[in-house]
């Protein structure tokens, strides 16, 4: 929900693409319970809650934290949106339930260790390793609040809507006039006037206006201090005791800030990420998993994009974006091949190298060594040009490997598409 929704901010639309697609995201995504804890540390009102990983922990939390609560909110914790409308592969409907206290153990037990499928996870879903037990608040109004980065204003922008909930995308598409956007000057920071505009956009019914303005300012302060790329609360709500409360928490953080946000980045949950992308990150490779059949290994982001485009032009579908960079080592090339061959959907591999800083002989040696370590079961099309190209071609020829060579990019793409279909 969030990426599509906020990605269209500058173009005046908050609608989201309904289609799921795997993609490597250069930012840290943390679980809701972790986001709520971080917000609480920064003085933001959040419901009381505890994350648990077993039924035994559920029993303990119910006794110690919610002894007198008649109802408790049970939220599955996965790094994807749409949980409330999701479906477990076991058949259980919904990843968020409000249940009687004596039913919490049962519903939590049915969630833990199970696969939840939502519109953002793709058909394979994600495993629920923790559930978040939170107090059930008496909400009188639900709204939408988010802060993200806006390219047009070259800084943070706050988005507010007086109506929140799971259908924010549909609402934004049908009634864009309800969406209020407040760009923030990065040099002056958020002012009382800025925060007041946001609160007016939220149109609280019972919450104190001045207290709400302070909450908005604290949320912006968290966004900046923690190097966030996204802070989304859906819903931000008013309670019967006239408080503005973050009833949800979705936070993303800039990976470039990992060196100064060590505590936050220690929260990363690699079990929720694409294992291919985790492996690529460890090898310092730029990898994005897609849904096609032709694995690509290219040097340079621009050439990689062009390679994917020309594959499509010839009727094929790229299985990934993989940029080994201009200074990849032989070991990185080997790791790249391991990642490509780990994808069962890949029917052919296209290696497209234009050697400038990157040397063709290094790529060739990497391909040969990868073939020794990985059982290549699919055809490999290789196009090499540039620095040390003759040495590279000689290494490949002398290796005895069965390779399909190409003279140029057009020829390479055509051969890769043909090989993937055979």
Buried (B, 14 or more C-beta within 10 A) or exposed (E): BBBBBBBBBEEEBBBBEEEBEBEBBEBBBBBBBBBBBBBBEEEBBBBEBBBBBBBEBBBEBBEEBBEEBEBBBBBBBBBBBBBBBBBBEEEBEBBBBEBEBEBBBEBBBBBBEBBBBBBBBBEEBBBBBBBBBBBBBEBBBBBBBBBBBBEEBEEBBBBBBBBBBBEBBEBBBEEEEBBBBBBBEEEEEBEEEBBBBBBBBBBBEEBEEEBBBBBBBBBBBBBBEBBBBBBBBBBBBBBEEBBBBBBBBBBBBBBEBBEEBEEBBEBBBEEBBBEBBBBBBEBEBBBBBBBBBBBBBBBBEEBBBBBBEBBBEBEBBBBBBBBBBEEBBBEBBBBBBBBBBEBEBBBBBBBBBBBEEBBBBBBBBBBBBBBEEBEBEBBBBBBBBBBBBEBBBEBBEEBEBEBBBBEEBEBBBBBBBBBBEE
